[in-house]
Amino acid sequence: MCVTLSAARPGPAAEEAFAAALPRVQAVARFATRRVPCPDAREELAAEAVALDWRCYVALHRRGKDPGAFVTTIARRSAQAALGGSRVCGSRSSATPSRRSPGSAAGCELSGSGTACRVGASVRERS
């Protein structure tokens, strides 16, 4: 048996509905990541939460569901998934926060010139 997967773009109805829900999704993502100490890691996790929300939104729309009826719930679950390490590309990031060591696991280390923030595998100096 052969299964064909299509990577077709979602329709304009899904895009318009998500665009209308986007301010609420972003607010939930910012609230969920408020305790991540590194600003760069916080911003990246919030963006990842929005991307996960979009993926879920499109999947529900393709199944004929109305994701607009529970935007906040989808956004909360997407933010929780992003904080837990889920990524849209399917890999887990090493920059996700940990309950045991929130500073180092979130990607922030103190250095002589300020704070070094690790996002993914790169290290950027911040002053």
N, C-alpha and C positions, 0 to 999 in steps of 0.2 A: 504494500500500500504506500502510495506517495502522497505526502502532504506538502502543499505549497503555502508558504507564508508570504503575505504581501506587506510591504513597508509603505503602504499608501498613506498619504497625508490625511489627517483628520479633516472632516468637512468644515466649512465656514461656520456652521451652527455651533460646533464644539469650541472653535476658537473664540467666537464672540461670547459664548456663555462663560468660558474660562476667563476671558479678559474682564468681564463684568465682576467675576468673583475674585480676581487677582488681588485687589487691595486687602480683602479679608484674609486671603491665604498668606500674603506677606506679613500681615500683622500677627497672625498666629505663629508663623515661623520665627519672627523677631522675638516674640514673647517666649517661645520654647527654648531659644538659644541665648537668652539674656544672661545666664550664669556661666557661659563659656568665657574664660578670662582673656583669651587672645582675640583682639578685634578681627584679625584676618581669618582665623579659624571660625569665629562666630559668623562672619559674613558668608564664608564658604558653606557652612552647614545650613544657613538659612536659604541660600540659593539652591542647595541640594534638596532641601525640603520642598521648595517650590517646584523643582523639576520632578520629584517623585509624585507630587500632587498632580501635576500635569499628566504624567503617565497613567495614574489611576483614573483621572478624569476622562481621558480619551478611552481607556478600556471600558469604563462604565457606559460611556456614550455609545460606543460600538455595540454594546450588548443591549441597547435600547433603554437603559436606565436614565433617570434624571439626576445627575450628580449635583445639580443646583439646589436640590432639596436638603442636602446635608453637607454643605461646603465646609463648615467649621470642623465637623467630625473627620472628614477626609484630610483636611489640613493638619489637624492634631495628630492623626495616625502617621501622616507623611513626615511630620517633624520628629515624631518619636522614632520612626525608622531611620531617618538621617542621623539622629543622635546615637542610635544604636549601631551605626556603621553601614547601613544599606546605601548603595549608590545606584544611580540610573544605569551606569555602564555595567553593573553587576559585581564590581570588585569592592572590597572593603578597604577603607582608608586607615592608615596608622595614626591620623591626626584626630580621631574621634575622642571625645572626652570619656574619661573613666571615673567611676565613683571613688575608686581607691586613691588615685593621685590626680586630682583635677588640673593642676597647673601643668605638669609635664606631659600628661596624656593629651591635653588639649592643644599642645603644640607650642607652648611658651616656655622659654628658658631665660634666665637672667644672664646677661653677659656684661662685660666691662663698659661697653658703649651704650647700653640701654637694654632693650628686650629683643631677643631673636625669636621670630615666629616661624615655626615649621608648618607649612601647609602642604600636605602630601609629602614629597621627598625633598622639596627645596627649602632652603633656609634664607630668610630675608632679615636684614638688620633694620630695626626701628629705633629711632631716637626720641 
